[in-house]
Amino acid sequence: MHKLWIYAVIFFLSEEWFLTQGTTNSNVIVNTTTSPLKVYVNRNEAFNLGSDARLICSSKTWTKAMFVIWKIKLKHKTCKISFSREGQSSNSCNDGKSIQNSTDQSFLHIPNFSVNDVGVYKCDTAYKGGNENYNITVGVTVPPIVSAWLERRGNKMVAVCRAERGIPAAYISWSVTGNQSVTQQNNPDGFITVESQLEVPEDTDHANLTCIVRHQLWERERTETPKFRANSLMMGMRIAAVFIVIILGLLIFALRKWRCQQ
């Protein structure tokens, strides 16, 4: 009977994780050798940039919990938020984070989730008969900014596709095969930029040339058709104009010299 009760606790916790927002991976350790019962949970979650995040510490209802303490370690600071059933509370974060209670559950509310909220969130909660300790590694999911263009490099044409400042890194592919190189830049602020360059074969129809970008946050892939940039066209026109002027100048000079000889 005691084992059945433990399995019921684990099942209830597992069911609750799937109800939380964001991408979640977790594992549970239940210590049955001590009294009161202790539950240790390690969990990974990720929230979309700009969303209102909700972190659930325990599956216990708020009426059963005696207190909840959140110890938060971020990149630039550490802080603590606590609340007890008697009404005592403290909050040293001062950035909008707060413990809130629904009709039957307590959770940590993080408004307008940003890269500054990424970190490790440790939660301790106690109830009559046991306590639970949660260690939650929280990340952010950011869609990249996608752009694509064509460049002329000597006698070659190169298509460039860039997925800029996304988390995690985007995946780039092309609608045609060719000599392709991919670079990835990891910025200090956590954002990732991926760039793919493709040497376009001479017989390629530019209308059918597209770059395909996939990202964890998107349900569907994004496509971009690379074209020559306006400044590239202007530069090409200027170079062509200079070349024409030089040719005309040489022709005029040669013509005058020929007339002088005559």
Stockholm file with secondary structure:
# STOCKHOLM 1.0

chainA/1-262         MHKLWIYAVIFFLSEEWFLTQGTTNSNVIVNTTTSPLKVYVNRNEAFNLGSDARLICSSKTWTKAMFVIWKIKLKHKTCKISFSREGQSSNSCNDGKSIQNSTDQSFLHIPNFSVNDVGVYKCDTAYKGGNENYNITVGVTVPPIVSAWLERRGNKMVAVCRAERGIPAAYISWSVTGNQSVTQQNNPDGFITVESQLEVPEDTDHANLTCIVRHQLWERERTETPKFRANSLMMGMRIAAVFIVIILGLLIFALRKWRCQQ
#=GR chainA/1-262 SS CHHHHHHHHHHHHHHHHTTSSSEEEEEEEEECSSSSEEEEEEEEEEEETTCCEEEECCSSCTTTEEEEEEEEEESSCEEEEEEETTSCEEECCCSSCEEEECSSCEEEEESSCCGGGCEEEEEEEEETTEEEEEEEEEEEEBCCEEEEEEEEETTEEEEEEEEEEEBSCCEEEESSCCEEEEEEEECTTSCEEEEEEEECCTTCCGGGCCEEEECTTCSSCEEECCEECHHHHHHHHHHHHHHHHHHHHHHHHHHHHHHHHC
#=GC SS_cons         CHHHHHHHHHHHHHHHHTTSSSEEEEEEEEECSSSSEEEEEEEEEEEETTCCEEEECCSSCTTTEEEEEEEEEESSCEEEEEEETTSCEEECCCSSCEEEECSSCEEEEESSCCGGGCEEEEEEEEETTEEEEEEEEEEEEBCCEEEEEEEEETTEEEEEEEEEEEBSCCEEEESSCCEEEEEEEECTTSCEEEEEEEECCTTCCGGGCCEEEECTTCSSCEEECCEECHHHHHHHHHHHHHHHHHHHHHHHHHHHHHHHHC
//
